[in-house]
Amino acid sequence: MPHRIELWANLERIKSIGYKQWLKEIRKNYACQRCQTINSTYDLKCRKCGEEPSCSYVAKHRQEIEQFLQRMA
C-alpha cells in the first residue's frame, strides 16, 4: 500500500536520528509546498489550496498511489 512504501526506511531513520527529529522531517515530507498544510499519502492535490502534487511524498510516489487508487475504485 502506498502509505507503507517508506516504512522500513523510516524505521531505520528513527533509529539513527530519534523520533523527534524524524517527526520534523516527516512533517515537511507531507506538507504542501505552497501553504504548508499537512496532507495524506492519498491526497494528490493539497486539501487546502489545491496545489499538485500535495506534498513531496506524493511527488515521489505518484505512480504507485494512482495505481493503488485505481485498483480500489
PyMOL Python script that loads the backbone (N, CA, C, O; Angstrom):
from pymol import cmd

cmd.read_pdbstr("""\
ATOM      1  N   MET A   1       0.847  -1.180   0.000  1.00  0.00           N
ATOM      2  CA  MET A   1       0.000   0.000   0.000  1.00  0.00           C
ATOM      3  C   MET A   1       0.894   1.245   0.000  1.00  0.00           C
ATOM      4  O   MET A   1       1.952   1.251   0.629  1.00  0.00           O
ATOM      5  N   PRO A   2       0.476   2.276  -0.692  1.00  0.00           N
ATOM      6  CA  PRO A   2       1.327   3.457  -0.839  1.00  0.00           C
ATOM      7  C   PRO A   2       1.787   4.107   0.467  1.00  0.00           C
ATOM      8  O   PRO A   2       2.900   4.630   0.527  1.00  0.00           O
ATOM      9  N   HIS A   3       0.971   4.086   1.492  1.00  0.00           N
ATOM     10  CA  HIS A   3       1.404   4.745   2.730  1.00  0.00           C
ATOM     11  C   HIS A   3       2.471   3.933   3.463  1.00  0.00           C
ATOM     12  O   HIS A   3       3.006   4.396   4.471  1.00  0.00           O
ATOM     13  N   ARG A   4       2.787   2.746   2.983  1.00  0.00           N
ATOM     14  CA  ARG A   4       3.815   1.915   3.608  1.00  0.00           C
ATOM     15  C   ARG A   4       5.099   1.814   2.791  1.00  0.00           C
ATOM     16  O   ARG A   4       6.024   1.103   3.184  1.00  0.00           O
ATOM     17  N   ILE A   5       5.168   2.506   1.674  1.00  0.00           N
ATOM     18  CA  ILE A   5       6.309   2.385   0.771  1.00  0.00           C
ATOM     19  C   ILE A   5       7.628   2.634   1.496  1.00  0.00           C
ATOM     20  O   ILE A   5       8.601   1.917   1.263  1.00  0.00           O
ATOM     21  N   GLU A   6       7.676   3.628   2.361  1.00  0.00           N
ATOM     22  CA  GLU A   6       8.918   4.003   3.022  1.00  0.00           C
ATOM     23  C   GLU A   6       9.009   3.504   4.462  1.00  0.00           C
ATOM     24  O   GLU A   6       9.824   4.006   5.235  1.00  0.00           O
ATOM     25  N   LEU A   7       8.193   2.534   4.829  1.00  0.00           N
ATOM     26  CA  LEU A   7       8.122   2.057   6.210  1.00  0.00           C
ATOM     27  C   LEU A   7       9.474   1.643   6.772  1.00  0.00           C
ATOM     28  O   LEU A   7       9.880   2.141   7.823  1.00  0.00           O
ATOM     29  N   TRP A   8      10.171   0.754   6.103  1.00  0.00           N
ATOM     30  CA  TRP A   8      11.436   0.244   6.637  1.00  0.00           C
ATOM     31  C   TRP A   8      12.500   1.332   6.685  1.00  0.00           C
ATOM     32  O   TRP A   8      13.283   1.401   7.633  1.00  0.00           O
ATOM     33  N   ALA A   9      12.526   2.169   5.678  1.00  0.00           N
ATOM     34  CA  ALA A   9      13.476   3.284   5.680  1.00  0.00           C
ATOM     35  C   ALA A   9      13.184   4.241   6.837  1.00  0.00           C
ATOM     36  O   ALA A   9      14.102   4.761   7.471  1.00  0.00           O
ATOM     37  N   ASN A  10      11.892   4.467   7.103  1.00  0.00           N
ATOM     38  CA  ASN A  10      11.518   5.344   8.212  1.00  0.00           C
ATOM     39  C   ASN A  10      11.954   4.761   9.552  1.00  0.00           C
ATOM     40  O   ASN A  10      12.442   5.489  10.416  1.00  0.00           O
ATOM     41  N   LEU A  11      11.784   3.474   9.726  1.00  0.00           N
ATOM     42  CA  LEU A  11      12.203   2.848  10.984  1.00  0.00           C
ATOM     43  C   LEU A  11      13.707   2.973  11.182  1.00  0.00           C
ATOM     44  O   LEU A  11      14.165   3.241  12.293  1.00  0.00           O
ATOM     45  N   GLU A  12      14.473   2.784  10.127  1.00  0.00           N
ATOM     46  CA  GLU A  12      15.917   2.943  10.218  1.00  0.00           C
ATOM     47  C   GLU A  12      16.293   4.392  10.522  1.00  0.00           C
ATOM     48  O   GLU A  12      17.216   4.655  11.292  1.00  0.00           O
ATOM     49  N   ARG A  13      15.575   5.315   9.915  1.00  0.00           N
ATOM     50  CA  ARG A  13      15.846   6.744  10.151  1.00  0.00           C
ATOM     51  C   ARG A  13      15.549   7.113  11.605  1.00  0.00           C
ATOM     52  O   ARG A  13      16.315   7.856  12.218  1.00  0.00           O
ATOM     53  N   ILE A  14      14.464   6.612  12.156  1.00  0.00           N
ATOM     54  CA  ILE A  14      14.124   6.874  13.559  1.00  0.00           C
ATOM     55  C   ILE A  14      15.241   6.357  14.460  1.00  0.00           C
ATOM     56  O   ILE A  14      15.645   7.038  15.403  1.00  0.00           O
ATOM     57  N   LYS A  15      15.735   5.165  14.175  1.00  0.00           N
ATOM     58  CA  LYS A  15      16.833   4.607  14.969  1.00  0.00           C
ATOM     59  C   LYS A  15      18.072   5.498  14.927  1.00  0.00           C
ATOM     60  O   LYS A  15      18.760   5.662  15.934  1.00  0.00           O
ATOM     61  N   SER A  16      18.351   6.070  13.762  1.00  0.00           N
ATOM     62  CA  SER A  16      19.593   6.831  13.617  1.00  0.00           C
ATOM     63  C   SER A  16      19.506   8.259  14.146  1.00  0.00           C
ATOM     64  O   SER A  16      20.502   8.784  14.644  1.00  0.00           O
ATOM     65  N   ILE A  17      18.327   8.911  14.049  1.00  0.00           N
ATOM     66  CA  ILE A  17      18.240  10.318  14.465  1.00  0.00           C
ATOM     67  C   ILE A  17      17.270  10.569  15.615  1.00  0.00           C
ATOM     68  O   ILE A  17      17.234  11.672  16.159  1.00  0.00           O
ATOM     69  N   GLY A  18      16.484   9.562  15.992  1.00  0.00           N
ATOM     70  CA  GLY A  18      15.493   9.742  17.046  1.00  0.00           C
ATOM     71  C   GLY A  18      14.149  10.174  16.478  1.00  0.00           C
ATOM     72  O   GLY A  18      14.070  10.770  15.404  1.00  0.00           O
ATOM     73  N   TYR A  19      13.095   9.860  17.227  1.00  0.00           N
ATOM     74  CA  TYR A  19      11.751  10.102  16.696  1.00  0.00           C
ATOM     75  C   TYR A  19      11.394  11.577  16.605  1.00  0.00           C
ATOM     76  O   TYR A  19      10.614  11.952  15.729  1.00  0.00           O
ATOM     77  N   LYS A  20      11.931  12.432  17.472  1.00  0.00           N
ATOM     78  CA  LYS A  20      11.574  13.855  17.419  1.00  0.00           C
ATOM     79  C   LYS A  20      12.092  14.508  16.143  1.00  0.00           C
ATOM     80  O   LYS A  20      11.361  15.240  15.476  1.00  0.00           O
ATOM     81  N   GLN A  21      13.339  14.247  15.805  1.00  0.00           N
ATOM     82  CA  GLN A  21      13.898  14.802  14.568  1.00  0.00           C
ATOM     83  C   GLN A  21      13.225  14.184  13.350  1.00  0.00           C
ATOM     84  O   GLN A  21      12.943  14.879  12.374  1.00  0.00           O
ATOM     85  N   TRP A  22      12.965  12.875  13.402  1.00  0.00           N
ATOM     86  CA  TRP A  22      12.284  12.200  12.292  1.00  0.00           C
ATOM     87  C   TRP A  22      10.908  12.811  12.069  1.00  0.00           C
ATOM     88  O   TRP A  22      10.502  13.019  10.926  1.00  0.00           O
ATOM     89  N   LEU A  23      10.184  13.100  13.149  1.00  0.00           N
ATOM     90  CA  LEU A  23       8.849  13.687  13.024  1.00  0.00           C
ATOM     91  C   LEU A  23       8.908  15.052  12.346  1.00  0.00           C
ATOM     92  O   LEU A  23       8.044  15.375  11.531  1.00  0.00           O
ATOM     93  N   LYS A  24       9.911  15.848  12.671  1.00  0.00           N
ATOM     94  CA  LYS A  24      10.082  17.143  11.995  1.00  0.00           C
ATOM     95  C   LYS A  24      10.285  16.930  10.494  1.00  0.00           C
ATOM     96  O   LYS A  24       9.690  17.628   9.672  1.00  0.00           O
ATOM     97  N   GLU A  25      11.124  15.968  10.152  1.00  0.00           N
ATOM     98  CA  GLU A  25      11.395  15.677   8.740  1.00  0.00           C
ATOM     99  C   GLU A  25      10.145  15.178   8.022  1.00  0.00           C
ATOM    100  O   GLU A  25       9.850  15.607   6.907  1.00  0.00           O
ATOM    101  N   ILE A  26       9.422  14.281   8.659  1.00  0.00           N
ATOM    102  CA  ILE A  26       8.268  13.666   8.004  1.00  0.00           C
ATOM    103  C   ILE A  26       7.142  14.680   7.805  1.00  0.00           C
ATOM    104  O   ILE A  26       6.405  14.610   6.821  1.00  0.00           O
ATOM    105  N   ARG A  27       7.015  15.606   8.724  1.00  0.00           N
ATOM    106  CA  ARG A  27       6.016  16.673   8.548  1.00  0.00           C
ATOM    107  C   ARG A  27       6.316  17.488   7.303  1.00  0.00           C
ATOM    108  O   ARG A  27       5.401  17.852   6.564  1.00  0.00           O
ATOM    109  N   LYS A  28       7.584  17.776   7.063  1.00  0.00           N
ATOM    110  CA  LYS A  28       7.963  18.501   5.842  1.00  0.00           C
ATOM    111  C   LYS A  28       7.652  17.658   4.602  1.00  0.00           C
ATOM    112  O   LYS A  28       7.259  18.197   3.567  1.00  0.00           O
ATOM    113  N   ASN A  29       7.827  16.349   4.704  1.00  0.00           N
ATOM    114  CA  ASN A  29       7.588  15.429   3.598  1.00  0.00           C
ATOM    115  C   ASN A  29       6.117  15.404   3.173  1.00  0.00           C
ATOM    116  O   ASN A  29       5.812  15.166   2.004  1.00  0.00           O
ATOM    117  N   TYR A  30       5.209  15.650   4.118  1.00  0.00           N
ATOM    118  CA  TYR A  30       3.777  15.610   3.836  1.00  0.00           C
ATOM    119  C   TYR A  30       3.132  16.989   3.781  1.00  0.00           C
ATOM    120  O   TYR A  30       1.914  17.091   3.634  1.00  0.00           O
ATOM    121  N   ALA A  31       3.926  18.051   3.898  1.00  0.00           N
ATOM    122  CA  ALA A  31       3.384  19.409   3.867  1.00  0.00           C
ATOM    123  C   ALA A  31       3.371  19.952   2.438  1.00  0.00           C
ATOM    124  O   ALA A  31       4.298  19.725   1.660  1.00  0.00           O
ATOM    125  N   CYS A  32       2.312  20.664   2.119  1.00  0.00           N
ATOM    126  CA  CYS A  32       2.192  21.328   0.823  1.00  0.00           C
ATOM    127  C   CYS A  32       3.291  22.382   0.694  1.00  0.00           C
ATOM    128  O   CYS A  32       3.545  23.142   1.628  1.00  0.00           O
ATOM    129  N   GLN A  33       3.930  22.418  -0.457  1.00  0.00           N
ATOM    130  CA  GLN A  33       4.994  23.397  -0.705  1.00  0.00           C
ATOM    131  C   GLN A  33       4.456  24.826  -0.703  1.00  0.00           C
ATOM    132  O   GLN A  33       5.174  25.758  -0.340  1.00  0.00           O
ATOM    133  N   ARG A  34       3.196  25.005  -1.105  1.00  0.00           N
ATOM    134  CA  ARG A  34       2.627  26.345  -1.213  1.00  0.00           C
ATOM    135  C   ARG A  34       2.105  26.860   0.128  1.00  0.00           C
ATOM    136  O   ARG A  34       2.462  27.962   0.543  1.00  0.00           O
ATOM    137  N   CYS A  35       1.258  26.072   0.817  1.00  0.00           N
ATOM    138  CA  CYS A  35       0.566  26.594   2.005  1.00  0.00           C
ATOM    139  C   CYS A  35       0.945  25.897   3.309  1.00  0.00           C
ATOM    140  O   CYS A  35       0.476  26.290   4.377  1.00  0.00           O
ATOM    141  N   GLN A  36       1.791  24.866   3.231  1.00  0.00           N
ATOM    142  CA  GLN A  36       2.281  24.124   4.399  1.00  0.00           C
ATOM    143  C   GLN A  36       1.225  23.260   5.100  1.00  0.00           C
ATOM    144  O   GLN A  36       1.460  22.799   6.218  1.00  0.00           O
ATOM    145  N   THR A  37       0.077  23.034   4.470  1.00  0.00           N
ATOM    146  CA  THR A  37      -0.935  22.140   5.023  1.00  0.00           C
ATOM    147  C   THR A  37      -0.410  20.703   4.981  1.00  0.00           C
ATOM    148  O   THR A  37       0.189  20.290   3.988  1.00  0.00           O
ATOM    149  N   ILE A  38      -0.633  19.945   6.052  1.00  0.00           N
ATOM    150  CA  ILE A  38      -0.247  18.541   6.085  1.00  0.00           C
ATOM    151  C   ILE A  38      -1.286  17.740   5.309  1.00  0.00           C
ATOM    152  O   ILE A  38      -2.484  17.856   5.567  1.00  0.00           O
ATOM    153  N   ASN A  39      -0.829  16.933   4.366  1.00  0.00           N
ATOM    154  CA  ASN A  39      -1.711  16.130   3.526  1.00  0.00           C
ATOM    155  C   ASN A  39      -1.438  14.648   3.722  1.00  0.00           C
ATOM    156  O   ASN A  39      -0.399  14.254   4.252  1.00  0.00           O
ATOM    157  N   SER A  40      -2.381  13.848   3.290  1.00  0.00           N
ATOM    158  CA  SER A  40      -2.282  12.394   3.365  1.00  0.00           C
ATOM    159  C   SER A  40      -1.489  11.846   2.186  1.00  0.00           C
ATOM    160  O   SER A  40      -1.295  12.524   1.178  1.00  0.00           O
ATOM    161  N   THR A  41      -1.046  10.630   2.331  1.00  0.00           N
ATOM    162  CA  THR A  41      -0.408   9.899   1.240  1.00  0.00           C
ATOM    163  C   THR A  41      -1.312   9.846   0.015  1.00  0.00           C
ATOM    164  O   THR A  41      -0.822   9.802  -1.113  1.00  0.00           O
ATOM    165  N   TYR A  42      -2.615   9.849   0.221  1.00  0.00           N
ATOM    166  CA  TYR A  42      -3.575   9.661  -0.860  1.00  0.00           C
ATOM    167  C   TYR A  42      -4.146  10.969  -1.398  1.00  0.00           C
ATOM    168  O   TYR A  42      -5.003  10.938  -2.281  1.00  0.00           O
ATOM    169  N   ASP A  43      -3.701  12.108  -0.897  1.00  0.00           N
ATOM    170  CA  ASP A  43      -4.147  13.401  -1.409  1.00  0.00           C
ATOM    171  C   ASP A  43      -3.251  13.805  -2.575  1.00  0.00           C
ATOM    172  O   ASP A  43      -2.124  14.254  -2.369  1.00  0.00           O
ATOM    173  N   LEU A  44      -3.743  13.647  -3.778  1.00  0.00           N
ATOM    174  CA  LEU A  44      -2.953  14.031  -4.945  1.00  0.00           C
ATOM    175  C   LEU A  44      -2.880  15.549  -5.067  1.00  0.00           C
ATOM    176  O   LEU A  44      -1.898  16.090  -5.577  1.00  0.00           O
ATOM    177  N   LYS A  45      -3.926  16.239  -4.596  1.00  0.00           N
ATOM    178  CA  LYS A  45      -3.968  17.697  -4.531  1.00  0.00           C
ATOM    179  C   LYS A  45      -4.008  18.100  -3.065  1.00  0.00           C
ATOM    180  O   LYS A  45      -4.527  17.365  -2.225  1.00  0.00           O
ATOM    181  N   CYS A  46      -3.457  19.271  -2.762  1.00  0.00           N
ATOM    182  CA  CYS A  46      -3.492  19.780  -1.395  1.00  0.00           C
ATOM    183  C   CYS A  46      -4.933  19.975  -0.950  1.00  0.00           C
ATOM    184  O   CYS A  46      -5.758  20.487  -1.706  1.00  0.00           O
ATOM    185  N   ARG A  47      -5.231  19.573   0.263  1.00  0.00           N
ATOM    186  CA  ARG A  47      -6.574  19.699   0.826  1.00  0.00           C
ATOM    187  C   ARG A  47      -7.021  21.152   0.949  1.00  0.00           C
ATOM    188  O   ARG A  47      -8.210  21.455   0.855  1.00  0.00           O
ATOM    189  N   LYS A  48      -6.063  22.041   1.158  1.00  0.00           N
ATOM    190  CA  LYS A  48      -6.409  23.439   1.399  1.00  0.00           C
ATOM    191  C   LYS A  48      -6.360  24.303   0.143  1.00  0.00           C
ATOM    192  O   LYS A  48      -7.324  25.003  -0.164  1.00  0.00           O
ATOM    193  N   CYS A  49      -5.243  24.259  -0.584  1.00  0.00           N
ATOM    194  CA  CYS A  49      -5.069  25.196  -1.693  1.00  0.00           C
ATOM    195  C   CYS A  49      -5.171  24.559  -3.081  1.00  0.00           C
ATOM    196  O   CYS A  49      -5.240  25.275  -4.080  1.00  0.00           O
ATOM    197  N   GLY A  50      -5.182  23.219  -3.160  1.00  0.00           N
ATOM    198  CA  GLY A  50      -5.305  22.546  -4.451  1.00  0.00           C
ATOM    199  C   GLY A  50      -4.004  22.341  -5.201  1.00  0.00           C
ATOM    200  O   GLY A  50      -4.021  21.854  -6.332  1.00  0.00           O
ATOM    201  N   GLU A  51      -2.878  22.697  -4.606  1.00  0.00           N
ATOM    202  CA  GLU A  51      -1.563  22.516  -5.235  1.00  0.00           C
ATOM    203  C   GLU A  51      -1.349  21.048  -5.601  1.00  0.00           C
ATOM    204  O   GLU A  51      -1.708  20.149  -4.842  1.00  0.00           O
ATOM    205  N   GLU A  52      -0.755  20.820  -6.781  1.00  0.00           N
ATOM    206  CA  GLU A  52      -0.388  19.467  -7.211  1.00  0.00           C
ATOM    207  C   GLU A  52       1.100  19.396  -7.450  1.00  0.00           C
ATOM    208  O   GLU A  52       1.650  20.274  -8.115  1.00  0.00           O
ATOM    209  N   PRO A  53       1.760  18.404  -6.945  1.00  0.00           N
ATOM    210  CA  PRO A  53       1.279  17.395  -6.012  1.00  0.00           C
ATOM    211  C   PRO A  53       1.072  18.002  -4.627  1.00  0.00           C
ATOM    212  O   PRO A  53       1.536  19.106  -4.341  1.00  0.00           O
ATOM    213  N   SER A  54       0.375  17.270  -3.788  1.00  0.00           N
ATOM    214  CA  SER A  54       0.026  17.797  -2.469  1.00  0.00           C
ATOM    215  C   SER A  54       1.223  17.913  -1.537  1.00  0.00           C
ATOM    216  O   SER A  54       1.203  18.705  -0.595  1.00  0.00           O
ATOM    217  N   CYS A  55       2.270  17.125  -1.795  1.00  0.00           N
ATOM    218  CA  CYS A  55       3.462  17.134  -0.942  1.00  0.00           C
ATOM    219  C   CYS A  55       4.582  16.384  -1.659  1.00  0.00           C
ATOM    220  O   CYS A  55       4.368  15.793  -2.717  1.00  0.00           O
ATOM    221  N   SER A  56       5.767  16.415  -1.078  1.00  0.00           N
ATOM    222  CA  SER A  56       6.904  15.760  -1.724  1.00  0.00           C
ATOM    223  C   SER A  56       6.754  14.244  -1.763  1.00  0.00           C
ATOM    224  O   SER A  56       7.252  13.601  -2.687  1.00  0.00           O
ATOM    225  N   TYR A  57       6.073  13.659  -0.772  1.00  0.00           N
ATOM    226  CA  TYR A  57       5.845  12.210  -0.777  1.00  0.00           C
ATOM    227  C   TYR A  57       5.028  11.816  -2.006  1.00  0.00           C
ATOM    228  O   TYR A  57       5.369  10.853  -2.693  1.00  0.00           O
ATOM    229  N   VAL A  58       3.969  12.543  -2.283  1.00  0.00           N
ATOM    230  CA  VAL A  58       3.122  12.244  -3.440  1.00  0.00           C
ATOM    231  C   VAL A  58       3.907  12.467  -4.733  1.00  0.00           C
ATOM    232  O   VAL A  58       3.764  11.696  -5.682  1.00  0.00           O
ATOM    233  N   ALA A  59       4.720  13.497  -4.778  1.00  0.00           N
ATOM    234  CA  ALA A  59       5.527  13.743  -5.975  1.00  0.00           C
ATOM    235  C   ALA A  59       6.442  12.553  -6.251  1.00  0.00           C
ATOM    236  O   ALA A  59       6.628  12.155  -7.401  1.00  0.00           O
ATOM    237  N   LYS A  60       7.003  11.998  -5.202  1.00  0.00           N
ATOM    238  CA  LYS A  60       7.949  10.886  -5.339  1.00  0.00           C
ATOM    239  C   LYS A  60       7.259   9.565  -5.692  1.00  0.00           C
ATOM    240  O   LYS A  60       7.827   8.747  -6.416  1.00  0.00           O
ATOM    241  N   HIS A  61       6.043   9.351  -5.187  1.00  0.00           N
ATOM    242  CA  HIS A  61       5.365   8.054  -5.331  1.00  0.00           C
ATOM    243  C   HIS A  61       4.028   8.140  -6.072  1.00  0.00           C
ATOM    244  O   HIS A  61       3.176   7.266  -5.914  1.00  0.00           O
ATOM    245  N   ARG A  62       3.844   9.168  -6.865  1.00  0.00           N
ATOM    246  CA  ARG A  62       2.543   9.399  -7.522  1.00  0.00           C
ATOM    247  C   ARG A  62       2.057   8.179  -8.316  1.00  0.00           C
ATOM    248  O   ARG A  62       0.889   7.802  -8.216  1.00  0.00           O
ATOM    249  N   GLN A  63       2.926   7.579  -9.083  1.00  0.00           N
ATOM    250  CA  GLN A  63       2.516   6.449  -9.924  1.00  0.00           C
ATOM    251  C   GLN A  63       1.961   5.301  -9.074  1.00  0.00           C
ATOM    252  O   GLN A  63       0.909   4.748  -9.394  1.00  0.00           O
ATOM    253  N   GLU A  64       2.654   4.947  -8.008  1.00  0.00           N
ATOM    254  CA  GLU A  64       2.179   3.861  -7.136  1.00  0.00           C
ATOM    255  C   GLU A  64       0.852   4.213  -6.477  1.00  0.00           C
ATOM    256  O   GLU A  64      -0.023   3.359  -6.335  1.00  0.00           O
ATOM    257  N   ILE A  65       0.706   5.471  -6.075  1.00  0.00           N
ATOM    258  CA  ILE A  65      -0.539   5.918  -5.425  1.00  0.00           C
ATOM    259  C   ILE A  65      -1.697   5.848  -6.415  1.00  0.00           C
ATOM    260  O   ILE A  65      -2.770   5.345  -6.082  1.00  0.00           O
ATOM    261  N   GLU A  66      -1.485   6.349  -7.628  1.00  0.00           N
ATOM    262  CA  GLU A  66      -2.549   6.317  -8.633  1.00  0.00           C
ATOM    263  C   GLU A  66      -2.942   4.889  -8.990  1.00  0.00           C
ATOM    264  O   GLU A  66      -4.129   4.605  -9.150  1.00  0.00           O
ATOM    265  N   GLN A  67      -1.978   3.987  -9.118  1.00  0.00           N
ATOM    266  CA  GLN A  67      -2.282   2.584  -9.413  1.00  0.00           C
ATOM    267  C   GLN A  67      -3.114   1.970  -8.278  1.00  0.00           C
ATOM    268  O   GLN A  67      -4.079   1.249  -8.533  1.00  0.00           O
ATOM    269  N   PHE A  68      -2.743   2.253  -7.053  1.00  0.00           N
ATOM    270  CA  PHE A  68      -3.477   1.732  -5.901  1.00  0.00           C
ATOM    271  C   PHE A  68      -4.907   2.275  -5.915  1.00  0.00           C
ATOM    272  O   PHE A  68      -5.853   1.509  -5.730  1.00  0.00           O
ATOM    273  N   LEU A  69      -5.080   3.573  -6.130  1.00  0.00           N
ATOM    274  CA  LEU A  69      -6.419   4.169  -6.116  1.00  0.00           C
ATOM    275  C   LEU A  69      -7.288   3.600  -7.244  1.00  0.00           C
ATOM    276  O   LEU A  69      -8.492   3.418  -7.061  1.00  0.00           O
ATOM    277  N   GLN A  70      -6.696   3.321  -8.393  1.00  0.00           N
ATOM    278  CA  GLN A  70      -7.444   2.727  -9.500  1.00  0.00           C
ATOM    279  C   GLN A  70      -7.933   1.322  -9.139  1.00  0.00           C
ATOM    280  O   GLN A  70      -9.060   0.949  -9.465  1.00  0.00           O
ATOM    281  N   ARG A  71      -7.088   0.554  -8.471  1.00  0.00           N
ATOM    282  CA  ARG A  71      -7.483  -0.799  -8.053  1.00  0.00           C
ATOM    283  C   ARG A  71      -8.612  -0.753  -7.027  1.00  0.00           C
ATOM    284  O   ARG A  71      -9.442  -1.661  -6.979  1.00  0.00           O
ATOM    285  N   MET A  72      -8.648   0.287  -6.215  1.00  0.00           N
ATOM    286  CA  MET A  72      -9.647   0.396  -5.156  1.00  0.00           C
ATOM    287  C   MET A  72     -10.987   0.916  -5.663  1.00  0.00           C
ATOM    288  O   MET A  72     -12.010   0.774  -4.994  1.00  0.00           O
ATOM    289  N   ALA A  73     -10.974   1.526  -6.865  1.00  0.00           N
ATOM    290  CA  ALA A  73     -12.213   2.118  -7.417  1.00  0.00           C
ATOM    291  C   ALA A  73     -13.159   1.082  -7.922  1.00  0.00           C
ATOM    292  O   ALA A  73     -14.237   1.418  -8.413  1.00  0.00           O
TER     293      ALA A  73
END
""", "prot")
cmd.dss("prot")
cmd.show_as("cartoon", "prot")
cmd.util.cbc("prot")
cmd.orient("prot")
